[in-house]
C-alpha cells in the first residue's frame, strides 16, 4: 500500500525572520532561467508542507520564479 496523500502547503510569515536571515535568503539564490547564482530574489513568500520549508520569489534579473528550499543540518 502506498501513501499518496498530498500535503497542502501552508503559507508562513517570511518577514517574521530576522533582517539578517531575510537578506541571506533573498541574496543566496539560484535561477534556472539565467543559470546563475546569487542574483537575488524579490517578492518572497515562505511555505511549509510536512517537513519541507521553502521560499519562492522572483529572480531580480529576469523575473522568473526562484525557489530556495531551507535545509537544516545537525551540528553534531
Buried (B, 14 or more C-beta within 10 A) or exposed (E): EEEEEEEEBEEBEBEEBEEEEBEEBBEEBBBEEBEEEEBBBEEBEBBBEEEEBBBBBBBBBEEEEBBBEEEEEEEE
